Amino acid sequence: MKNDVMAFVRRIDLVLLGAVLVLVSLSMLLVWSATIHRDALTGGDTTAYLRKQMINVAAGLVLMVGVVATNHRWVRLLTPVVYLGAVVGLVLVLVMGSTVNGSKSWVILGPVQVQPSELAKLAVVIAMALVLAERSEGRWQARVSLGDVIAMILVAAVPIALVLLQPDLGTTLVLGVTVFCVLAAAGTPRRWLALLALIGASAATIVVAAGVLKQYQINRFMAFTDPSLDPRGAGYNVQQARIAIGDGGIFGQGLFQGSQVRAGFVPEQQTDFIFTVVGEELGLVGSLLVIGLIGVVLWRGLRIAARTDDLFGRVAAAGIVCWLGIQSFQNIGMCLGIMPVTGVPLPFISYGGSSMIAALLAVGLLLGISGRSRRTGLDRSGPLHELRSRDRLQVAAVRKDAAFHRN
């Protein structure tokens, strides 16, 4: 038992763990810097948001360790419960949620605010992985069938529809692109992916034409094309974000010293626009450091996905990488003005309990897969390996039969 535990610890991806720990440490400093001069926000308590973010990080790390200690095959068994919990949470948001910035995304439970859509991202990824793993067991070939694709899409469609009804366009886009990437990672044929992309684009056009989007969401897209059209309204965030990042230069103005940050010119600078704090106070060097650390997380996640033969673990790991990568690109892109403002947090950095816990739970799953799925590079006990073994045996039998008939 002791030897098994030590072997598991040695196989855990320490590079991934180290990158995440540095990111969450930076998060606490950046949130503190973003709020220390905001008396109207903190009520004069300069460490209020720092303490809250420390609690968020601590809770996320504890849960992450719990997931690491749990065999990801047990996570597979618990996936239906997690998925159902996410759906129930999204329904509760529509029934009794609180509206923030035009979107009904929060459920207030006493002193705690929960954003179920953040947790739904992980639930969708592992639910799709479960559907594919369950349907693939017992097959001679490991190809993805049309039924697999339809089943995975149906599982993802329910949470996405509930999020769209809030309406939370940013999370809907992140989930939609994540689903597409998971399907691609699962081995869906390219012609099917092209058809799905066409259907998705058509659905987006219908949503816009049907008036599902609120006026403020339309204004955000208009401001993305030209912020000067509404410099005091929807374009204000984009312009101030660009100014803040531009003021940082190469090395930044120094932590707690950013002029835009101190003046509070950038709205939501501790949450959705926290990358502007990175750009102004840590400069280009600090920005590249944060982007590089996120890149390390994505790289190690892909490495973990590639090194496991357990189908559930492989698809789940690939899906987590897709989700975190897409959301990071969207958040940083909207701060730079190359993506429309959609209000999604920067993973591991933005202030918020739900987003931090969801991201750290995902990392816990990645670490658990890395610790249990790497024996001399690959796990030989997973269902995908069994399928590949059957394929090899079948091919060998066919070749042997063909050779016999030739002779």
Sequence and secondary structure as in RCSB ss.txt:
>XXXX:A:sequence
MKNDVMAFVRRIDLVLLGAVLVLVSLSMLLVWSATIHRDALTGGDTTAYLRKQMINVAAGLVLMVGVVATNHRWV
RLLTPVVYLGAVVGLVLVLVMGSTVNGSKSWVILGPVQVQPSELAKLAVVIAMALVLAERSEGRWQARVSLGDVI
AMILVAAVPIALVLLQPDLGTTLVLGVTVFCVLAAAGTPRRWLALLALIGASAATIVVAAGVLKQYQINRFMAFT
DPSLDPRGAGYNVQQARIAIGDGGIFGQGLFQGSQVRAGFVPEQQTDFIFTVVGEELGLVGSLLVIGLIGVVLWR
GLRIAARTDDLFGRVAAAGIVCWLGIQSFQNIGMCLGIMPVTGVPLPFISYGGSSMIAALLAVGLLLGISGRSRR
TGLDRSGPLHELRSRDRLQVAAVRKDAAFHRN
>XXXX:A:secstr
 HHHHHHHHHHS HHHHHHHHHHHHHHHHHHHHHHTT HHHHTT TTHHHHHHHHHHHHHHHHHHHHHHS HHHH
HHHHHHHHHHHHHHHHHHHHH EEETTEEEEEEETTEEE HHHHHHHHHHHHHHHHHHHHHTT SS    HHHHH
HHHHHHHHHHHHHHTTT HHHHHHHHHHHHHHHHHTT  HHHHHHHHHHHHHHHHHHHHTT S HHHHHHHHHHH
 GGGSTTTHHHHHHHHHHHHHHHTTT S TT  HHHHHT STTTTTTTHHHHHHHHHHHHHHHHHHHHHHHHHHH
HHHHHHH   HHHHHHHHHHHHHHHHHHHHHHHHHHTSS       TTTSS HHHHHHHHHHHHHHHHHHHHH S
TTS SSSHHHHHHHHHHHHHHHHHHHHHHHH 
